[in-house]
Amino acid sequence: KMVVEPDVPASKVYDQGLAQLANGSPSEAAKKFTDLGSQFPDSDWARKGLLMTTYAQFQGGDYDSAETSAQRYIKLYPKSPEAAYALYLEASSYYNQIPDVSRDQDRAAKALAGFQRVVHDYPNSEYVSDAKFKIDVTMDQLAGKEMSIGRFYLNRRNFTAAINRFRAVLTSYQTTRHSEEALYRLTEAY
């Protein structure tokens, strides 16, 4: 037997999602906002719902889902006024998962690329100043990783490999706090 769902207006579903967010249930809110997209496809509510799904997932610390939702939003609505925010949320999701320098820095690289895109593609958006700050932090992180690998090679007396890492810091991350040490270590390696 088929159960007939009562017709709930889109605005009510959206408000239910906002209420879940306010009550500290971001995953429940994300479900409500996702429902908007499936119940009202090709509507403005679907667009709003996808953006709010991304936000709710980000707020709930479900960064992998937030990255996916943000990518979907940017793909579907690249010219919308909120595209900059979706891109910012995607980059921030990667940023919030950056591990210490001893680990793989793939997420740091993705965060950097995302924030650079926010600054480049949406130079007038309100997220630019925070994106620029996070670009600096992320570049410092990536430079730190190169320095740590360079020091490892230097200690192993693999001077060519060490020189390549220190050079990478000086060419790609010269504005970071690591450039001074990179110069010193480069001299040491030579």
N, C-alpha and C positions, 0 to 999 in steps of 0.2 A: 504494500500500500504506500502511495506517495504522500509525503508530508508537504503541505503547501506552506511556504514561509510567508508571513505577512509582509507587505511592502513597507519597508522602512525608508524614509527619505534620506538622501545622501547627506544632507546637513546633520541629521540626527546621528548617523553612523560616525561622521567626522567628530561631532561633539562627544560621542562616547569614547572615541580614541583619545581626545584631549583630556577627558575626565580620567581615563586610565593612566595617562602620563602624569597628571596632577596628583593622582593617588600613589605614585611611585611604582607603577606596574608597566615599565616600558615594553616588555615583551607582549603583554596583553594589548597594549596600545598599538603596537606594530601589527598585530593580527587584525585589529579593527581597521587600521589604515589600509592594510592589504586587501581586506574585504571591499573597500571602496573601489579599488581598481577592478576587482572581478565582477562586482555588482553593477558598476557604472563605467564600463570600458569606453574609450574614445570620448570621455567627458572631461571637463575641467576638474571634476572631483577625482578622477583617476590620477591626474597629474599631481594634484595636491596630496592625495593619499600616498603616492609613491615617495614624494619628498618627505612627508611626515613619517612614513615607514622607515626611511633612511635615518631620520633624526632620532626616532624612538629606539632603533637598533643601536645607534651610536651611544645614546644616553644609557642604554642597558648594558653597554660594554660588549655587545655582540658585533665586534668590529668586522669579522669576515662577511657577515650578512649585510652590514652597512656598506662595505666596499662594493659588494655585488649590486645592491639596490641603487647606490649612487651612480655606478657605471651604467646601469639600465636607464636611469633618469637622464643622464647626460646624452646617451645614445638616442632616446626617444624625444627629448625636448631640449636640444642644444641651444636654441635661441630664446628659451624662456627666461624671464627675469631672475628666476631662482637657480639657473644653471651654475652660476658662480658658487652659490652656496652648496649645491650638491657636490661639485668638484672639491670644494673646501672640506666638506664632511668626509669625502673619500680619502683625501690626503691626510686629514686628521686621524682617520681610523688607522692608517699605516703608521703615522707618527706616534700614536699612543701605544704601539706595539714594538717600538724600536728597542732591540735588546742591547745589552752592554757590548762594548767593542770586541770582546772575545768571540762573539757569535756572528753568524751570517748577517750581513747588512742589507739584504734584499728589500726589506720593508723600509729602511731608511732611504734607499735609492728611489723607491716608489713614492714615498712621502715627498722627497725633494722634487721629483718630476711633477707631482700633483700641485705642490705649492707654486712652483715656477710657472705652471700653466695658469693658475689663478691670476698671478701677477701679470703674465703676458696677455692672456686672452680676455681678462676682465679688469683692466688697469684702474677702472673707476669704481670697482666694487668695494664695499665696506670691509671685505676680508683681506685686502691687500696688505695692510700694515702688519696684521698678525701673521699672514703668510710669509712676509719678508723676514720677520723675526724667526719663524720656524725654519725657514731656509737656512739662516745662519747657524742655528742649533744643529740642524741635520747635516750641513756641510762639515761642521766641526766634528760631528760623530763619524762621518765617513773618513775624514782626514785622520782621526784618531785610530781608526781601523788600519789604514795604510801605514801609519807610524808604528803601530804595534807589530805588523807583519815585517816592516822594514827593520825594526830593532831585532826581531827574531832572526832574520837573515844575517844581520850584522854580527850577532853573537855566534852564529854558525860559520862565520867567515865566508859567507856566500855574498861577496861584495857586489857583484853585478845585479843580483836580485834586489839587494838592499838599496842600491843606487836607483834602480827603477821605481821602487816604492816611494823613496824620498822625493824623487823628481815628480812623481804623480801628485804628491802633496803640493809641491810648488807650482805646478801648472794648473791643476784643477781646484785646489783649495787654498790659494795664496792669501786669502783674506782671513783665514782661521788662525787661532792661537798656536797652531802646530807648525806654521811656516818657519818660525825662528829655529825651532829644534830641528826641523827638516834640513835647513841650511847647515847647521852644525854637524848633524849626522852625515850629511853628504860629504862634507870636508873630511870627516873621520873615515868614511868608507874609501874615499880616494887615497 
